[in-house]
Amino acid sequence: MVSVIHCPEQVGGHPEILAKYERQLGLTSTCFCEGKNPFTSVSETVSYFDNRSLLQSEISRWLLLLRSVAQTGIVHLNNGRFITPFFGDEAHPKESLFPKPLRKMIRLYALGLLRSEIALHRLGAKKKAFFLTFQGSDARETQCFVEKHQQSGLAEEVIGRSGKTNNSIRRKKTLLAGVADKIYSLNPDLLEVLPKGSEFLPYATEAGLNPQILPFNQGSEFVVGHAPTHRMVKGTDEVIGVVQNLRSKGIKVRLELIEGLSREDAQKKYQEIDLFIDQLVIGWYGVVSLEVMALGKPVLCFIKGRGLPFVPPRMLADLPIINADESSLEEKLMGVMQMSSEERVSLAERGLAYLKNWHDPRKIAQRVVGDYRKSLSSKEHVII
């Protein structure tokens, strides 16, 4: 029986859901997470090690690292990182917890731990396979953005918002690729800057398995939902500006900014909106768009970029998301508001079909498990 460890983060719930359906296919798949994400539900099937004490957290990190070393099967590193935090050119958030005299020591510790992890992974390469999944800002570089965002400087600003630079990201990707047997990307634009042979993998989500199609709201105002985890990346200022402009013209529309909420509270907000705007900058949609689509709501999102050729043509042809950027957002928003009931029903049905065809976690797990077995079949001393 193939054993799988997913670690060290659970961004968007993708690793946890993938592990669930890997278990249904007969694998022993477990998830470990460095910390609880306020935007995702805490799960009993995930082992967290964000203990109150920093020392306890580091002990848990070492135990996870040693477990990955002893693992025979698959180590699946998610969110484009090692178990060890990667310290790039700029200040890392963990450094801010300490006074300046200690920060150099923290960096040296992290560097030593990272080198140890890489060495240990390479030593175990004959009895296990290493899989990587990149999700977005963990790999995105300036060139991933459309030209207008490169020229305006927005791309550089987005890349640097978390204290990262292109050079830091490239160095991290090179180190990760040095131990990886297989690399996936959940966002197609990243494939321009990931090692050759990396593959696009759709988000695994259960949203389409039990859809809850809600009746269209009959309120006095048309409610636009927008969930800006990072306002700059999502184009939130432009969204606010467009809605305010429409309101100034006497159009009954209201913006519901869904931010700073728990996953459960955000889900309640999604049920109350008439339309969801994902983002206007990156060029692809996130998992929240899929969850909203499962409620029968229309979604507006910027879909463009040199990453689209990496997406299956049929998937692009089926895509029910309405493409919009800052220059076309008002027009597209008005178009949705003026849709007939029949048009809305048709769009909702397309959304459900899209979820079932392209984001069914059972299908995605079958593909990934097939890749696991193929990689392990080339290893020495591994029984699959």
Buried (B, 14 or more C-beta within 10 A) or exposed (E): EBBBBBBBBBBBBBBBBBBBBBBEBEBBBBBBBBEEBEBBBEBEEBEBBEEEEEEEBBEBBBEBBEBBBEBBBBBBBBBBBBBBBBBBEEEBEBBEEEEEEEBEEBBEBBEEBBEBBBEBBEEBEEBBBBBBBBBBBBBBBBEBBBEEBBEEEBBBEBBBEBBBBBEBBBBBBEBBBEBBBBBBBBBBBBBBBBBEEBEBBBBBBBBBEEBEEBEEBEEEEBBBBBBBBBBEBBBBEBBBBBBEEBBEEEBEBBBBBBBEBEBEEBBEBBEEBBBBBBBBBBBBBBBBBBBBBBBBBBBBBBBBBBBBEBBEEEBEEBBBBBEBBBEBBBEBBBBBBEBEEEEBBEBBEBBBEBBEBBBBBEBBBBBBBEBBBEBBEEBEEBEE
